[in-house]
Amino acid sequence: DGGVCSKTEILFRCCFCTHVTKDQRELLGHLVVHGDKQQLECQHCPESSSEAEDLRCCTELHERERFPECQPIDHIPFYTCEKPLRCKQCFQAFTWNKPFKCASCPKVFAQGVECIVHIRRHRGGKSFKCEQCPKAYRSHANLMRHVRTHTGERTLKCMYCSKEFTHISLLTSHMRSHSRERPHECEQCHKAFHEKARLKRHILIHTGERPYRCHQCPKAFAVYGNLTQHLQTHVGTRPFQCELCPEAFSTRGTLTKHIRIHSGEKPYKCEKCSKAFNARGSLTKHIRVHTGERPYKCDKCPKAFTALGTLKQHIRTHTGEKPYKCKKCFKAFCAPGTLTDHMKTHTGERPFKCDQCPKAFSVRANLKQHIRAHHTML
């Protein structure tokens, strides 16, 4: 074996602390502790990637090559996050001199990532298609990461809480929620997020873009996951059953929110006041009360709103649309809450009681009007 470095003796060291391991995948998992995706660099070449799958793909190409010969003594390669590669014993630097060859044509490349990009051209772009939804990916590893979102398989666990994730980048983003680090900032309103995906969703509020359209009705969505949930309303299936009541739901997330009604759990707390909520969206809407932010603007008048649902109801005052119809009479309404109030006129229910006289009302607004007219001190 003379002057050839032994592959079985390779060690991987964290560039932020003294952690050392023989398993590169374990090092990738450890780097999450430091909370910086940008440090996920290939240990063999100067390339880096924010996606662990791309890094592993690059590593696999390198590992197909033999380690370079070195004289005059045997060297044990000791990888760090910096370049070039240095020997653990004598700290002599190494460079890679073997090119990476494409398996489909005679082309060769000096760097592994260049070869990866070239190979994808043979594959015709995003050739790895998901069998359960329309998404496609450039690599099998990225497809496998996506498939876990369908199967529910979660292999990476947060060291600070019990949450588990399908991919290292998702775990990294989640860990920023513990540190309150928010590196992704909106250029238009300067709101910051700990996940890049959340920033992308937020930007759609400004652009109004809704690229995901339902093929069964005119509805469109800014987020693919919201379209998936909406499609369940057409299918009519409700596979997620509540164990505490007869209610069933089309998505697991909706069931989780519903269960909090039974448990009273309100995990989403406002940092500016004492209020807490059982859904993240409810907290987001509430925070706008403090900030004064009204991102949902009507394109027919100057009004703006804190919630998309409120904007939709308002737009119906312009269009005259009244989709919520009473089953007992011919009346129709533009908002579900108004229909609920109207139904009380049929049932005789009057839940809003005046605390200063015996009168009661079916609608809160009528109670307020009564108090102003009869009990307000002049």
C-alpha positions in Angstrom: 0.0 0.0 0.0 3.1 2.1 0.3 2.2 5.6 -0.6 -1.6 5.3 -1.1 -3.8 6.9 1.6 -6.2 4.5 3.2 -9.9 5.3 2.6 -10.9 3.5 5.8 -8.9 5.9 8.0 -10.5 9.1 6.9 -11.7 11.4 9.7 -14.1 14.4 9.3 -13.7 17.4 11.6 -16.2 20.2 12.3 -14.7 23.6 11.3 -16.6 25.4 14.2 -15.6 23.1 17.1 -13.5 20.1 18.1 -16.1 17.5 17.0 -14.6 14.6 14.9 -16.3 11.7 13.3 -15.6 8.9 10.7 -19.1 9.4 9.2 -19.5 12.3 6.9 -23.3 12.1 7.1 -23.0 12.4 10.9 -20.8 15.5 10.4 -23.6 17.0 8.2 -26.1 16.4 11.0 -23.7 17.9 13.5 -23.2 21.1 11.5 -26.9 21.9 12.1 -26.0 22.6 15.7 -24.1 25.7 14.4 -27.1 26.8 12.4 -25.4 27.8 9.2 -26.4 25.9 6.0 -23.8 27.8 4.0 -21.0 25.8 5.7 -22.1 22.5 4.1 -19.1 22.3 1.7 -17.7 19.4 -0.1 -14.8 17.9 1.7 -13.0 17.0 -1.5 -13.3 20.2 -3.7 -14.1 23.9 -3.3 -17.8 23.5 -4.2 -20.5 24.2 -1.6 -24.3 23.7 -1.5 -27.2 24.7 0.7 -28.7 21.3 -0.1 -27.3 18.3 1.7 -28.4 16.0 -1.2 -26.3 18.0 -3.7 -23.3 17.8 -1.3 -23.7 14.0 -0.9 -24.0 13.6 -4.7 -20.8 15.5 -5.2 -19.1 13.4 -2.4 -20.2 10.1 -4.1 -18.5 11.3 -7.4 -15.3 12.0 -5.5 -15.3 8.7 -3.6 -15.3 6.8 -6.9 -11.7 8.1 -7.4 -8.7 6.6 -5.6 -6.9 8.7 -3.1 -3.7 10.4 -4.6 -0.3 8.9 -4.0 2.0 10.8 -1.6 5.6 10.5 -0.7 7.8 9.8 1.2 5.6 8.5 4.1 2.1 7.2 4.5 -0.4 9.9 5.1 -3.8 9.8 6.8 -6.2 12.2 5.1 -7.9 14.6 7.7 -10.7 16.6 6.1 -11.7 20.0 7.4 -14.3 22.5 6.1 -11.4 24.5 4.6 -9.4 23.7 1.5 -7.1 22.2 0.4 -7.0 18.7 1.9 -4.3 18.3 4.5 -2.6 15.2 6.0 -3.2 14.6 9.7 0.4 13.6 10.3 2.5 16.0 8.3 -0.1 18.6 7.2 1.0 18.4 3.6 -1.6 19.8 1.3 -3.2 17.6 -1.4 -5.0 18.5 -4.7 -7.2 16.3 -6.8 -5.8 15.6 -10.2 -8.1 12.9 -11.6 -11.0 14.3 -13.7 -14.6 13.3 -13.3 -16.0 11.4 -16.4 -19.6 11.5 -17.6 -21.0 7.9 -17.9 -23.1 8.9 -20.9 -20.5 10.7 -23.1 -16.7 11.2 -23.4 -16.7 14.5 -21.5 -14.5 14.9 -18.4 -14.6 17.6 -15.7 -12.1 19.0 -13.2 -14.8 19.4 -10.5 -17.5 17.0 -9.3 -20.3 19.6 -9.3 -19.6 20.5 -12.9 -20.0 16.8 -13.8 -23.3 16.6 -11.8 -24.7 19.6 -13.7 -23.7 18.1 -17.0 -25.2 14.7 -16.2 -28.6 16.4 -15.4 -28.6 17.7 -19.0 -28.6 14.1 -20.3 -31.5 13.4 -18.0 -33.5 16.2 -19.5 -33.9 18.5 -16.5 -36.2 17.3 -13.7 -36.6 13.7 -14.8 -37.2 12.2 -11.3 -41.0 12.4 -11.0 -43.1 11.8 -7.9 -45.8 9.2 -8.4 -48.2 10.8 -5.9 -48.2 14.4 -7.1 -47.0 16.5 -10.1 -43.6 17.5 -8.7 -40.4 16.5 -10.3 -36.7 16.8 -9.3 -33.2 16.8 -10.9 -31.8 14.1 -8.6 -33.1 10.9 -7.1 -32.0 12.1 -3.6 -34.1 15.2 -3.9 -37.1 13.0 -5.0 -36.6 10.7 -2.0 -36.6 13.8 0.3 -39.9 14.9 -1.2 -41.5 11.4 -1.0 -41.0 11.5 2.8 -43.5 14.4 2.9 -46.1 11.9 1.6 -45.1 8.9 3.7 -44.6 10.9 6.9 -41.2 9.4 7.5 -39.1 11.7 9.7 -35.5 10.8 10.5 -34.0 13.9 11.9 -34.9 15.1 15.4 -34.4 18.6 17.0 -32.2 18.5 20.1 -34.3 21.2 21.8 -37.8 19.8 21.3 -39.5 16.7 20.1 -40.1 17.7 16.5 -38.8 15.5 13.7 -38.0 16.4 10.1 -37.5 14.7 6.7 -34.5 16.7 5.7 -31.5 18.4 7.2 -32.3 21.8 5.7 -35.8 21.7 7.3 -34.2 20.9 10.7 -31.7 23.8 10.2 -34.6 26.2 9.5 -36.5 24.9 12.5 -33.6 25.4 14.8 -33.5 29.1 13.9 -37.0 29.3 15.6 -35.3 28.4 18.9 -32.5 31.0 18.4 -35.0 33.5 17.0 -32.6 34.0 14.1 -34.4 35.4 11.0 -32.0 35.7 8.2 -34.5 36.0 5.3 -35.9 39.5 5.0 -38.6 40.9 2.6 -37.2 43.7 0.5 -40.6 45.4 0.3 -41.7 45.5 4.0 -38.6 44.3 5.8 -40.4 41.5 7.6 -38.0 38.7 8.4 -38.4 34.9 8.5 -36.3 32.0 9.8 -37.2 29.9 6.7 -36.6 30.9 3.1 -39.8 29.1 2.1 -41.9 31.3 4.4 -40.3 34.4 2.8 -41.3 33.1 -0.6 -44.9 32.6 0.5 -44.9 36.1 2.1 -43.7 37.8 -1.1 -46.8 36.3 -2.9 -48.9 38.6 -0.6 -47.2 41.6 -2.3 -47.3 40.2 -5.9 -50.8 38.6 -5.6 -49.5 35.6 -7.5 -51.5 32.4 -7.2 -49.7 29.9 -9.5 -51.5 26.7 -8.2 -55.0 26.5 -9.8 -57.7 23.9 -9.0 -58.8 22.1 -12.2 -62.3 21.5 -10.8 -63.2 25.1 -9.8 -61.9 28.7 -10.3 -59.9 28.8 -7.1 -56.1 29.4 -7.1 -53.5 29.2 -4.3 -50.2 30.8 -3.6 -48.9 27.6 -1.8 -49.1 24.1 -3.3 -50.0 22.5 0.0 -53.1 24.7 0.2 -54.2 23.4 -3.2 -53.7 19.8 -2.0 -55.9 20.5 1.0 -58.5 22.2 -1.2 -58.7 19.3 -3.6 -59.8 17.1 -0.7 -63.0 19.2 -0.5 -63.9 18.0 -4.1 -63.1 14.4 -3.3 -65.2 14.5 -0.2 -62.9 12.1 1.7 -62.2 12.9 5.4 -59.8 10.2 6.5 -58.6 11.9 9.7 -61.1 11.2 12.5 -61.1 13.0 15.9 -61.1 10.4 18.7 -62.9 12.8 21.1 -65.9 13.7 18.9 -67.6 12.6 15.6 -65.8 15.3 13.5 -63.5 14.1 10.6 -61.1 16.1 8.5 -59.5 16.0 5.0 -56.0 16.8 6.3 -53.9 15.9 9.3 -53.1 19.5 10.0 -56.8 20.5 10.2 -57.3 17.6 12.7 -54.4 18.8 14.8 -55.9 22.3 15.0 -59.3 20.8 15.9 -57.9 18.6 18.7 -56.6 21.8 20.4 -60.2 22.9 20.8 -60.7 19.8 23.1 -57.3 20.1 24.9 -57.4 23.9 25.2 -53.8 24.0 24.0 -52.7 27.4 22.6 -49.1 27.0 21.7 -48.8 30.2 19.6 -48.2 33.1 22.0 -48.1 36.8 21.1 -44.8 38.5 22.2 -46.5 41.9 22.6 -49.4 40.9 24.8 -50.7 38.0 26.8 -52.9 36.5 24.1 -52.3 32.9 22.8 -53.8 31.0 19.9 -54.3 27.4 18.8 -53.3 28.1 15.2 -50.2 29.9 13.7 -52.4 31.7 11.2 -54.6 33.2 14.0 -51.4 34.5 15.7 -50.2 36.0 12.4 -53.5 37.9 12.0 -53.4 39.0 15.6 -49.9 40.4 15.3 -51.1 42.7 12.6 -53.3 44.4 15.2 -50.1 45.5 16.9 -48.1 46.4 13.7 -51.0 48.0 11.8 -50.0 45.9 8.8 -52.8 45.4 6.2 -51.2 43.5 3.4 -54.4 42.5 1.6 -55.5 45.4 -0.6 -58.8 45.7 -2.5 -58.1 46.5 -6.2 -61.5 48.2 -6.5 -61.3 50.7 -3.6 -58.7 52.0 -1.2 -59.6 49.5 1.6 -57.0 47.1 3.0 -57.3 44.2 5.4 -55.3 42.1 7.9 -56.6 38.8 6.6 -57.2 37.3 3.1 -60.6 35.9 4.2 -61.8 39.4 5.2 -60.6 40.8 1.8 -62.6 38.1 0.0 -65.7 38.9 1.9 -65.2 42.6 1.1 -64.8 42.0 -2.6 -68.2 40.4 -2.6 -69.7 43.8 -1.7 -68.4 45.0 -5.1 -69.3 41.9 -7.1 -72.7 41.2 -5.4 -71.8 37.5 -5.0 -73.6 35.8 -2.1 -72.5 32.2 -2.0 -73.8 31.4 1.5 -77.5 30.4 1.1 -80.0 29.7 3.9 -81.6 26.2 3.5 -84.9 27.4 5.2 -85.6 30.5 3.2 -84.4 32.2 0.0 -81.9 34.6 1.6 -78.2 34.5 0.7 -75.2 36.2 2.2 -71.6 37.1 1.3 -70.1 35.9 4.6 -70.5 32.6 6.5 -70.8 34.5 9.8 -73.7 36.5 8.5 -75.5 33.2 7.5 -74.8 31.8 11.0 -76.4 34.9 12.5 -79.4 34.6 10.2 -80.0 31.0 11.0 -80.6 32.0 14.6 -83.8 33.8 13.5 -85.1 30.4 12.4 -84.1 28.6 15.5 -85.0 31.4 17.9 -81.6 31.2 19.6 -80.7 34.5 21.3 -77.2 34.0 22.9 -76.3 37.7 23.3 -77.9 38.9 26.5 -78.0 42.5 27.8 -76.5 42.6 31.3 -78.6 45.7 32.1 -82.1 44.5 31.1 -83.9 41.2 30.2 -83.5 41.6 26.4 -81.5 39.2 24.4 -80.4 39.2 20.7 -79.4 36.7 18.0 -76.7 38.9 16.7 -73.9 40.6 18.7 -74.2 43.8 16.5 -77.9 44.1 17.5 -76.9 43.9 21.2 -74.3 46.7 20.8 -76.9 48.8 19.0 -79.4 48.2 21.8 -76.8 49.2 24.5 -75.9 52.4 22.6 -79.6 53.4 22.2 -80.9 52.6 25.7 -78.1 52.2 28.2 -75.3 54.5 27.2 -74.9 57.5 29.6 -75.3 60.8 27.8 
